[in-house]
Amino acid sequence: MKQSRFPLSLLMFGYAFLYAPIALLVLYSFNESRLVAVWSGLSLRWYGELFKDERFLEAAWLSFQVAAISATLALLLGTLAALSFDRNRRFWGRSMFGFLLNVPLVLPDVVIGLALLLAFVEAGKAIGWPAERGMSTIVIAHATIATSYVVVVVRARLSDLDRSLEEAALDLGARPFAVFTSVTLPLLTPALLAGWLLAFTLSLDDVVVAQFVTGPGATTLPMEIFSSMRLGVSPKINALGTLLAAAAAAAVWIAWRLQCRRR
Amino acid sequence: MSVSHLRSFAILASLLASFANAKAEEPVLNVYNWSDYVAKDTLERFTKETGIKVKYDVYDSNEVLDTKLMTGKSGYDLVFPSATPFFAQQVKAGAYLKLDKKKLPNAVGLDKMVMANLTRSDPGNEYGLPYMMAATGIGYNVEKVKSLLPDSPIGSWKMLFQPAVLEKLKSCGVSLLDTPTEVIPAMLAYQKRNPVSENPEDLDAAVAELISLRKYYKYIHSSKYINDLANGEICVALGYAGDLVQARARGKEGKKKQEIAIFIPKEGAEVNIDVMAIPKDAKHPENAHRFIDFLLRPDVIADITNETGYANAVLASSKFIAPEIKSDPVIYPPAESQAKLFTMPVASKDYERSRARAWTKFRTAKK
């Protein structure tokens, strides 16, 4: 029977919808023209300009650090939270805590950002910390939000987990901690990786929350980009976007390879 | 101890304290501004001269700055809000430190007219000094306008508000900004009334005339015109100078080359001023004063104008400004228009309400 072309073309359309804008961005990053959407010839000019722009590079480095640290923090907290929900089926307020963990997923960024700002200001008045907002406060804010996402990802994996594997290990005399490190953790690895990457990207592209909780000396990359829009979009941003997309693609590819090898 | 002794002791103590403060200030300055809103070497030069390290952070809207200032303890020493309505409201709310004019000798070189304009936001010019400014103007497609109406009233609001002109230009597209605070004062200036009037009679007259013209405008939108003007989709637009300059540049480089020209109407146009001000709880007010004074130096601010394309208010800077910028009527309008530039005062609640209502009436009027 001849297969219908319809599903295939639908699939192609879907992928085009996802990737055509990124392809355009990459294409235009090699554009000679000063105007973002007018093609005038192939050139690496904007990559050169980008690497000369210290402010952009500094902001990119700060964003990278914030994303890495906050993702790690969120992974730690999120995994612990997910595990305690999965292992303790009954404890006082379980459903309420579960609900509270999900709230940051649906709360608008503006609300979270303003709430955290007020919290930091009040904390600074009450206990003297943070005396000055900056990188540390952005890290805390991003970790707070990303923890909820990590919980969702890890809990999903935990609920599919075959508990009999852990029970078998226990039966064979392994101590609970050894079971956790040599059975549970390896089984969870794909979810942990996914959770970390999700938290990392969430932090990397957040502008609203960071805008609220930042302080002197801490301008993240998205803030720098949005602020530079006032004088028109520079093709430097295309070049930067291409590099970021390449880095993200590389990270996802590595994660995927790691998972394949494990199987 | 007698009272007078006590008093002199107090004076001495406060003197000592202020001396200690001035001395204790670490050589750091936290600036909060727009991205690329200084010249490439401005900060470096300042650091070289004074040894003060500048941390330059950026925001992407006045609203963000406002939130930071209003929650307090922002950590910044120098900020650059728009004069109206933000700076004006922040001054009223007591967000700023009174500037010490003795520490700002270069401030005497500021344009008196601009300073007078700023008193609408900051009576007595106590809290802020002008940094950069841009007016609201009209951009038009040179070729299309010429072919439809060879003797068009370029340089005047008539381009946007005179029925006979609009009748001709309607076919190639005319647009207005979607903000009553830009359009109504423009209409009042065209009607030779006071553009910043809060008189209900003036408001009614302006809106009545706008409604009668509604059919001539292709659309009322605050950003669409930038691209449309560059592509030739529309041929006359009311717009912000910065955006119009962008449209002009895009028009030049596009496939179908469109020559866009811009003017600031001679009957008087609104000007937006960005102000330098020091938040009340700044930790390094001394350094902030030094930086403001440095920015007010003619050669320093001229570099910034040359790079950003915004006009400054330091009169003596003009000899350092690139000729193509100085002669650009959008950035430095001719004397006749310049004398009539105005800033908007913060409207009273009542007026704001009736203006909003009138604007809705115009927006929803039959085309």
Contacts between the chains, C-beta under 8 A, distances in Angstrom:
chain1	res1	chain2	res2	distance
A	33	B	253	6.2
A	34	B	249	7.9
A	34	B	253	7.2
A	35	B	249	7.3
A	35	B	250	5.9
A	35	B	253	4.9
A	35	B	254	7.8
A	38	B	250	7.6
A	38	B	253	5.2
A	38	B	254	6.0
A	38	B	255	7.3
A	40	B	253	7.6
A	55	B	35	7.7
A	55	B	56	7.5
A	114	B	67	7.3
A	117	B	67	7.4
A	117	B	71	5.9
A	118	B	71	6.6
A	121	B	71	5.5
A	121	B	72	6.6
A	121	B	73	5.7
A	124	B	73	6.2
A	125	B	73	7.8
A	132	B	75	5.1
A	133	B	75	6.1
A	134	B	75	7.8
A	207	B	60	7.7
A	211	B	59	7.0
A	211	B	60	7.4
A	211	B	64	5.3
A	212	B	64	7.8
A	212	B	67	6.9
A	214	B	57	7.2
A	215	B	74	7.5
A	215	B	75	4.3
A	216	B	30	3.5
A	216	B	32	7.7
A	216	B	55	5.1
A	216	B	57	6.2
A	216	B	75	4.5
A	216	B	76	6.0
A	217	B	30	7.0
A	217	B	55	4.3
A	217	B	57	6.9
A	218	B	57	7.0
A	219	B	56	8.0
A	219	B	57	4.6
A	219	B	58	5.5
A	223	B	57	7.9
A	223	B	58	6.0
A	223	B	59	7.3
A	223	B	60	6.7
A	224	B	35	5.8
A	224	B	58	6.0
A	226	B	60	3.8
A	227	B	34	5.6
A	227	B	35	3.6
A	227	B	58	3.8
A	227	B	59	6.1
A	227	B	60	4.4
A	228	B	35	4.1
A	228	B	36	5.9
A	228	B	58	7.8
A	229	B	60	6.9
A	230	B	34	5.4
A	230	B	35	7.0
A	230	B	37	8.0
A	230	B	60	7.5
A	230	B	242	7.4
A	231	B	35	7.7
A	231	B	36	5.7
A	231	B	242	7.4
A	231	B	308	7.0
A	232	B	246	5.0
A	232	B	249	7.9
